[in-house]
Amino acid sequence: MSMPVTLIVDDEPDIRELLQITLNRMDIETVAADNIADAKRLFDQGAFDLCLTDMRLPDGDGLSLLDYINRKSAHLPVVVITAHGNMDTAVKAMKLGAFDFLSKPVDLESLRQLIRNALKLSEPKQRSKERRTRNILLGESHSMRQIRSTIEKVANTQAPIYISGESGSGKELVARLIHQQGPNGDRPFVAINCGAIPHDLMESEFFGHVKGSFTGAVADKKGFFQAAHGGTLFLDEVADLPFPLQVKLLRAIQEKKIRPVGAHAEISVNIRILSATHQNLGQMVQEGRFRQDLYYRLNVIELSLPPLRKRPDDIPLITGFLLRKLADRNKIQEPNISSAALNALKQYYFPGNVRELENILERAIALFNGQCIDKDDLNLPLYSEQMPVSSFNPNRQSLEEYLEEIEKQALSEALEENRWNKTATAKQLGITFRSLRYRLKKLDME
């Protein structure tokens, strides 16, 4: 098997030599250039597995070389080397398709890990196919085909991705697919619900702590960052992070280093950050409730998931998949479902999205006659029939006003049915208790 070949582009002889020695010791052949013109010539003449390029070169900007390589060979990973603290350039490079970035002075351990990650992109395709079978993103609507295509493209970079969408729309599933289809799909995937961690424990949970650093710290403990080293850290409900931790998270992303609570030395970490929330993070930035600089770092690429009501034609396919899954879980024969029941589901508003659909079907399996799930077995709230989405009149109201009107009526009826027990109401709607409180507050219903 031939050695991988890396193109190194840097006008500083000491940096070039350091990179060449490090890669040669990893059994990687290197070819070097000190300007963009020579780099383009070498690239056109040879076959490379990776490119490392400085951003400041005598005859131009490293971004122009990145663009040139992307146009000629879209699958070749390009790592950009930036001046210390110049994250704006690094973010811009990743938006343009760079695999990852390194800051000067180059940390050799981070360099070696990054190189190993990048070279995994040339692994056999069969292995990548095996990864894709672990989870499935169902739907043949245009929006879902587009999302699957985007996942395939962004999986092969280390760029942070922000996944937006309503509760229950599949944000964690998308995060897992991005991880599994990427070069580190066989490494850890650590998912965290940022809203479920007590604020006074957050720093220790994220970055770890050393023995004796605070009362109760009876032993060293690794945090989420260390647990995800080499893989992916998924920050769900990232909007719930308190400001002090936002500052520390920003630094960890920029420096690729963390300091456990009570430790004197920093630890290098190599992870990919994926984040998600059902809240409007951009609006929170404008209102001063989320740091703009952190938002800018997390949202290098945004992937927006449509709610289930926006793709009703996907509902039969998803319903069939969920019925097979539930039947297998309950060790029963897969039940049939009537066309009337499917039509009712296609007209339903689904405030809890796919998660709510699964809850509805699980309840129907427990209650139906054992032959065929019919419309009445679904026990859908009446408001879905009283106010179908098709009744929207753009001449009378805005879409936002119409959706708020539906949501208010849905919440009011669910609360009344459950005698204003919020826990029971959230369960019926297939959403979390925190999501219910957020919706009630947003609609001035508390």
C-alpha positions as CSV (number, residue, x, y, z in Angstrom):
1,M,0.0,0.0,0.0
2,S,1.5,3.4,-1.0
3,M,2.2,6.1,1.5
4,P,-0.3,9.1,1.6
5,V,1.0,12.3,0.1
6,T,0.5,15.8,1.6
7,L,1.0,19.1,-0.1
8,I,2.5,21.7,2.4
9,V,2.3,25.4,1.5
10,D,4.0,27.9,3.8
11,D,6.6,30.6,3.1
12,E,8.4,30.2,6.5
13,P,11.2,27.6,6.1
14,D,11.1,26.6,9.8
15,I,7.3,25.9,9.7
16,R,7.7,23.9,6.5
17,E,10.5,21.8,8.0
18,L,8.5,21.2,11.2
19,L,5.5,20.1,9.3
20,Q,7.5,17.8,7.0
21,I,9.4,16.2,9.8
22,T,6.2,15.5,11.8
23,L,4.4,14.0,8.8
24,N,7.3,12.0,7.7
25,R,7.5,10.4,11.1
26,M,3.8,9.4,10.6
27,D,4.8,7.6,7.4
28,I,3.3,10.4,5.2
29,E,5.2,11.6,2.2
30,T,5.3,15.4,1.8
31,V,5.8,17.9,-1.1
32,A,6.4,21.6,-0.2
33,A,5.8,25.0,-1.8
34,D,6.4,28.5,-0.5
35,N,3.8,30.3,-2.6
36,I,0.4,29.9,-4.3
37,A,1.7,29.7,-7.8
38,D,4.1,26.8,-7.1
39,A,1.4,25.1,-5.0
40,K,-1.1,25.2,-7.9
41,R,1.6,23.8,-10.3
42,L,2.5,21.0,-7.9
43,F,-1.2,20.2,-7.3
44,D,-1.9,20.0,-11.1
45,Q,1.1,17.7,-11.5
46,G,0.6,15.2,-8.7
47,A,-2.1,13.3,-6.7
48,F,-2.4,14.4,-3.1
49,D,-4.3,13.0,-0.1
50,L,-4.2,16.2,1.9
51,C,-3.2,19.9,1.8
52,L,-1.8,22.0,4.6
53,T,-1.7,25.7,3.7
54,D,-0.8,28.9,5.5
55,M,-3.2,31.8,5.1
56,R,-0.7,34.5,4.5
57,L,1.5,33.8,1.4
58,P,3.8,36.1,-0.7
59,D,1.6,36.0,-3.8
60,G,-1.9,36.0,-2.2
61,D,-4.4,34.6,0.2
62,G,-4.6,30.9,1.2
63,L,-8.3,31.1,0.6
64,S,-7.7,31.5,-3.1
65,L,-5.7,28.2,-3.0
66,L,-8.6,26.6,-1.1
67,D,-11.0,27.7,-3.7
68,Y,-8.7,26.4,-6.5
69,I,-8.4,23.0,-4.9
70,N,-12.1,22.7,-4.2
71,R,-12.9,23.4,-7.8
72,K,-10.4,20.9,-9.1
73,S,-10.8,18.2,-6.4
74,A,-13.9,18.7,-4.1
75,H,-13.0,15.7,-1.9
76,L,-9.4,16.6,-1.0
77,P,-9.3,17.8,2.6
78,V,-7.6,21.2,3.1
79,V,-6.3,22.3,6.5
80,V,-5.6,26.0,6.9
81,I,-3.0,27.4,9.2
82,T,-3.9,30.7,10.8
83,A,-2.2,33.3,12.9
84,H,-2.9,32.9,16.7
85,G,-6.3,34.2,17.7
86,N,-7.4,34.8,14.1
87,M,-10.7,32.8,14.3
88,D,-12.5,35.0,11.8
89,T,-10.2,33.7,9.1
90,A,-10.6,30.2,10.3
91,V,-14.4,30.4,10.3
92,K,-14.3,31.9,6.8
93,A,-12.1,29.1,5.5
94,M,-14.4,26.4,6.9
95,K,-17.5,28.1,5.4
96,L,-15.6,27.9,2.1
97,G,-15.0,24.1,2.6
98,A,-11.8,23.8,4.6
99,F,-11.6,20.5,6.5
100,D,-10.3,22.2,9.7
101,F,-7.8,24.8,10.9
102,L,-4.6,25.0,13.0
103,S,-3.4,28.1,14.9
104,K,0.3,29.2,15.1
105,P,2.3,28.2,17.0
106,V,1.4,24.7,15.8
107,D,0.6,22.2,18.6
108,L,2.2,18.9,17.3
109,E,-0.3,16.6,19.1
110,S,-3.2,18.5,17.7
111,L,-1.5,18.4,14.2
112,R,-1.1,14.7,14.3
113,Q,-4.7,14.0,15.4
114,L,-6.0,16.4,12.8
115,I,-3.9,14.7,10.1
116,R,-5.2,11.3,11.1
117,N,-8.8,12.5,10.9
118,A,-8.3,14.1,7.5
119,L,-6.7,11.0,6.0
120,K,-9.7,8.9,7.1
121,L,-11.7,10.6,4.3
122,S,-10.0,8.2,1.8
123,E,-11.0,5.1,3.7
124,P,-12.9,2.4,1.8
125,K,-16.4,3.4,0.8
126,Q,-17.9,0.1,2.1
127,R,-17.1,1.2,5.7
128,S,-18.9,4.5,5.1
129,K,-21.9,2.7,3.8
130,E,-22.0,0.5,6.9
131,R,-22.0,3.6,9.1
132,R,-25.0,5.0,7.2
133,T,-27.2,2.1,8.1
134,R,-27.0,2.8,11.9
135,N,-29.6,5.6,11.7
136,I,-32.2,6.5,9.0
137,L,-33.5,10.0,8.1
138,L,-36.8,9.1,6.5
139,G,-38.8,11.2,3.9
140,E,-38.8,11.6,0.1
141,S,-40.0,15.2,0.2
142,H,-37.8,17.8,-1.5
143,S,-36.7,19.3,1.9
144,M,-35.6,15.9,3.3
145,R,-33.7,14.9,0.2
146,Q,-32.0,18.2,0.4
147,I,-31.1,17.7,4.0
148,R,-29.7,14.2,3.3
149,S,-27.6,15.7,0.5
150,T,-26.3,18.5,2.9
151,I,-25.4,15.9,5.6
152,E,-23.3,14.0,3.1
153,K,-21.4,17.2,2.1
154,V,-20.8,18.6,5.6
155,A,-19.9,15.3,7.2
156,N,-16.5,15.4,5.6
157,T,-15.3,18.5,7.4
158,Q,-14.7,19.4,11.0
159,A,-16.7,22.6,10.7
160,P,-19.1,23.3,13.6
161,I,-22.7,22.9,12.5
162,Y,-25.8,24.4,14.1
163,I,-29.0,22.4,13.7
164,S,-32.2,24.3,14.1
165,G,-35.7,23.0,14.3
166,E,-38.8,22.5,16.6
167,S,-38.8,20.0,19.4
168,G,-39.1,16.4,18.2
169,S,-38.1,17.2,14.6
170,G,-35.0,14.9,14.7
171,K,-32.1,17.2,15.5
172,E,-30.1,14.6,17.4
173,L,-30.7,12.1,14.7
174,V,-29.2,14.5,12.2
175,A,-26.3,15.1,14.5
176,R,-25.6,11.4,14.7
177,L,-25.8,11.0,11.0
178,I,-23.3,13.8,10.5
179,H,-20.9,12.1,12.9
180,Q,-21.4,8.6,11.5
181,Q,-20.8,9.6,7.9
182,G,-17.7,11.6,8.8
183,P,-14.1,10.4,9.1
184,N,-14.5,9.9,12.9
185,G,-17.7,7.9,12.8
186,D,-16.1,5.1,14.8
187,R,-15.0,7.5,17.6
188,P,-17.2,8.7,20.5
189,F,-20.4,10.6,20.0
190,V,-21.3,12.4,23.2
191,A,-24.7,14.1,23.3
192,I,-25.5,16.6,26.1
193,N,-28.8,18.3,27.0
194,C,-27.5,21.6,28.1
195,G,-30.8,22.5,29.8
196,A,-30.6,19.4,32.1
197,I,-27.3,20.2,33.9
198,P,-27.4,22.3,37.1
199,H,-25.5,25.5,36.6
200,D,-23.2,25.0,39.5
201,L,-22.0,21.7,38.0
202,M,-21.7,22.8,34.4
203,E,-18.0,23.7,34.3
204,S,-17.0,20.4,36.0
205,E,-19.3,18.4,33.7
206,F,-18.0,20.0,30.5
207,F,-14.3,20.2,31.3
208,G,-13.7,17.7,34.2
209,H,-12.0,18.4,37.5
210,V,-9.1,17.2,39.6
211,K,-9.2,15.6,43.0
212,G,-9.7,18.1,45.8
213,S,-10.7,21.0,43.6
214,F,-13.9,21.4,45.5
215,T,-16.0,19.8,48.2
216,G,-17.0,16.3,46.9
217,A,-14.3,16.0,44.3
218,V,-12.9,12.8,45.8
219,A,-11.2,11.7,42.5
220,D,-10.1,13.1,39.1
221,K,-13.0,13.2,36.7
222,K,-13.0,13.6,32.9
223,G,-15.6,16.0,31.4
224,F,-17.6,15.8,28.2
225,F,-14.8,17.3,26.1
226,Q,-12.4,14.6,27.1
227,A,-15.0,11.9,26.7
228,A,-15.6,13.1,23.1
229,H,-11.9,13.4,22.2
230,G,-11.3,12.3,18.7
231,G,-15.1,12.3,18.0
232,T,-18.1,14.6,18.2
233,L,-19.6,16.6,21.0
234,F,-23.3,17.4,20.4
235,L,-24.7,20.3,22.5
236,D,-28.5,20.0,22.5
237,E,-30.5,22.9,23.7
238,V,-27.3,25.0,23.5
239,A,-29.5,28.1,24.1
240,D,-29.8,27.1,27.8
241,L,-26.1,27.6,28.5
242,P,-25.4,30.3,31.1
243,F,-23.2,33.2,30.1
244,P,-20.1,32.2,32.2
245,L,-20.0,28.8,30.5
246,Q,-20.5,30.4,27.1
247,V,-17.3,32.3,27.6
248,K,-15.4,29.1,28.5
249,L,-16.9,27.2,25.7
250,L,-15.9,29.9,23.2
251,R,-12.3,29.7,24.3
252,A,-12.3,25.9,24.2
253,I,-13.5,26.0,20.6
254,Q,-11.0,28.6,19.5
255,E,-7.9,27.2,21.3
256,K,-8.9,23.5,21.1
257,K,-7.8,23.3,24.7
258,I,-9.6,23.0,28.1
259,R,-8.6,23.4,31.7
260,P,-10.3,21.0,34.2
261,V,-11.5,22.7,37.4
262,G,-8.6,22.9,39.8
263,A,-6.0,21.9,37.2
264,H,-2.9,24.1,36.5
265,A,-2.2,22.9,32.9
266,E,-4.4,22.9,29.9
267,I,-5.3,19.8,27.9
268,S,-5.5,19.6,24.1
269,V,-8.8,18.2,22.7
270,N,-9.7,17.3,19.2
271,I,-13.4,17.2,18.8
272,R,-16.1,18.3,16.4
273,I,-18.8,20.5,17.8
274,L,-22.4,20.1,16.7
275,S,-25.1,22.2,18.4
276,A,-28.9,22.5,18.3
277,T,-31.9,24.2,19.9
278,H,-35.6,24.6,19.3
279,Q,-35.3,28.3,20.2
280,N,-34.4,31.1,17.8
281,L,-30.8,31.5,18.7
282,G,-30.3,34.5,16.3
283,Q,-33.1,36.4,18.0
284,M,-31.6,35.5,21.4
285,V,-28.3,37.1,20.2
286,Q,-30.2,40.3,19.2
287,E,-31.9,40.4,22.6
288,G,-28.5,40.0,24.4
289,R,-29.4,36.5,25.8
290,F,-26.7,34.6,23.9
291,R,-23.1,35.7,23.1
292,Q,-22.8,36.8,19.5
293,D,-19.2,35.6,19.2
294,L,-20.1,32.1,20.4
295,Y,-23.1,32.0,18.0
296,Y,-20.8,33.0,15.2
297,R,-18.4,30.1,16.1
298,L,-21.1,27.5,16.4
299,N,-23.1,28.5,13.3
300,V,-20.4,28.1,10.7
301,I,-22.9,26.0,8.8
302,E,-26.6,26.0,9.6
303,L,-28.9,23.1,8.9
304,S,-32.6,23.8,9.4
305,L,-35.1,20.9,9.9
306,P,-38.7,21.4,8.7
307,P,-41.5,20.5,11.0
308,L,-43.5,17.4,10.2
309,R,-46.6,19.4,9.3
310,K,-44.6,21.0,6.4
311,R,-44.0,17.6,4.8
312,P,-47.3,15.7,5.2
313,D,-46.5,13.4,2.2
314,D,-43.7,11.9,4.3
315,I,-46.1,10.9,7.1
316,P,-47.2,7.5,5.6
317,L,-43.5,6.4,5.1
318,I,-42.5,7.5,8.6
319,T,-45.7,5.9,10.1
320,G,-44.9,2.6,8.5
321,F,-41.3,2.7,9.8
322,L,-42.5,3.5,13.4
323,L,-45.2,0.8,13.4
324,R,-42.5,-1.8,12.5
325,K,-40.2,-0.4,15.2
326,L,-42.9,-0.5,17.8
327,A,-44.1,-3.9,16.8
328,D,-40.6,-5.3,17.1
329,R,-40.2,-3.6,20.5
330,N,-43.4,-5.1,21.8
331,K,-42.9,-8.4,20.1
332,I,-46.2,-8.3,18.2
333,Q,-47.2,-8.6,14.6
334,E,-46.9,-5.3,12.7
335,P,-50.4,-3.7,12.7
336,N,-52.1,-2.4,9.6
337,I,-53.3,1.2,9.5
338,S,-56.4,2.4,7.6
339,S,-56.3,5.1,4.9
340,A,-58.7,7.2,7.1
341,A,-56.2,7.1,9.9
342,L,-53.3,8.1,7.6
343,N,-55.3,11.0,6.2
344,A,-56.1,12.2,9.7
345,L,-52.4,12.1,10.5
346,K,-51.5,14.0,7.4
347,Q,-54.0,16.8,8.4
348,Y,-52.8,16.9,12.0
349,Y,-50.7,19.9,13.2
350,F,-48.1,17.9,15.1
351,P,-46.7,20.4,17.6
352,G,-44.4,17.6,18.9
353,N,-43.3,16.5,15.4
354,V,-41.9,13.0,14.8
355,R,-41.6,12.3,18.5
356,E,-45.3,13.0,19.0
357,L,-46.2,10.8,16.0
358,E,-44.3,7.9,17.7
359,N,-46.2,8.6,20.9
360,I,-49.6,8.6,19.1
361,L,-48.8,5.3,17.4
362,E,-47.6,3.7,20.6
363,R,-50.8,4.7,22.3
364,A,-52.9,3.4,19.3
365,I,-51.2,0.0,19.4
366,A,-52.1,-0.3,23.1
367,L,-55.7,0.5,22.5
368,F,-56.8,-0.8,19.0
369,N,-58.7,-4.0,18.4
370,G,-55.7,-6.0,17.2
371,Q,-56.6,-5.9,13.5
372,C,-56.3,-2.5,12.0
373,I,-55.5,0.9,13.5
374,D,-58.3,3.3,12.5
375,K,-58.8,7.0,12.9
376,D,-60.6,6.8,16.2
377,D,-57.7,4.7,17.7
378,L,-55.3,7.6,17.2
379,N,-57.2,9.8,19.7
380,L,-56.0,13.0,18.0
381,P,-57.0,16.3,19.7
382,L,-60.1,17.8,18.1
383,Y,-58.4,21.1,17.3
384,S,-56.5,19.5,14.5
385,E,-59.8,19.0,12.7
386,Q,-61.4,22.3,13.8
387,M,-58.4,24.3,12.5
388,P,-56.7,22.5,9.6
389,V,-53.6,24.1,8.1
390,S,-55.4,24.4,4.8
391,S,-57.7,27.0,6.3
392,F,-55.0,29.7,6.4
393,N,-56.1,32.9,4.8
394,P,-53.2,35.2,3.9
395,N,-55.5,38.2,3.3
396,R,-56.8,38.0,6.9
397,Q,-53.7,37.3,8.9
398,S,-50.0,36.6,8.7
399,L,-48.7,33.0,8.8
400,E,-47.1,33.7,12.2
401,E,-50.4,34.9,13.6
402,Y,-52.3,31.9,12.2
403,L,-49.8,29.4,13.7
404,E,-49.9,31.2,17.1
405,E,-53.7,31.0,17.0
406,I,-53.6,27.2,16.3
407,E,-50.9,26.7,19.0
408,K,-52.8,28.7,21.6
409,Q,-56.0,26.7,21.0
410,A,-54.1,23.4,21.0
411,L,-52.4,24.3,24.3
412,S,-55.6,25.6,25.9
413,E,-57.6,22.4,25.0
414,A,-54.7,20.1,26.2
415,L,-54.4,22.0,29.5
416,E,-58.2,21.8,30.1
417,E,-58.2,18.1,29.3
418,N,-55.5,17.5,31.9
419,R,-57.0,19.9,34.5
420,W,-54.0,22.3,34.0
421,N,-51.5,19.6,35.0
422,K,-48.5,20.7,32.9
423,T,-46.6,17.5,33.2
424,A,-49.6,15.5,31.9
425,T,-50.2,18.0,29.2
426,A,-46.6,17.9,27.9
427,K,-46.8,14.1,27.8
428,Q,-50.1,14.2,25.8
429,L,-48.6,16.6,23.3
430,G,-45.4,14.6,23.0
431,I,-43.1,17.5,24.0
432,T,-40.9,18.1,27.0
433,F,-42.0,19.9,30.1
434,R,-39.5,22.6,29.4
435,S,-40.7,23.0,25.9
436,L,-44.3,23.4,27.2
437,R,-43.3,26.1,29.6
438,Y,-41.4,27.9,26.8
439,R,-44.4,27.8,24.5
440,L,-46.8,29.0,27.3
441,K,-44.4,31.9,28.1
442,K,-43.9,32.8,24.4
443,L,-47.7,32.9,23.9
444,D,-48.4,34.8,27.2
445,M,-50.4,31.9,28.6
446,E,-48.6,31.4,31.9
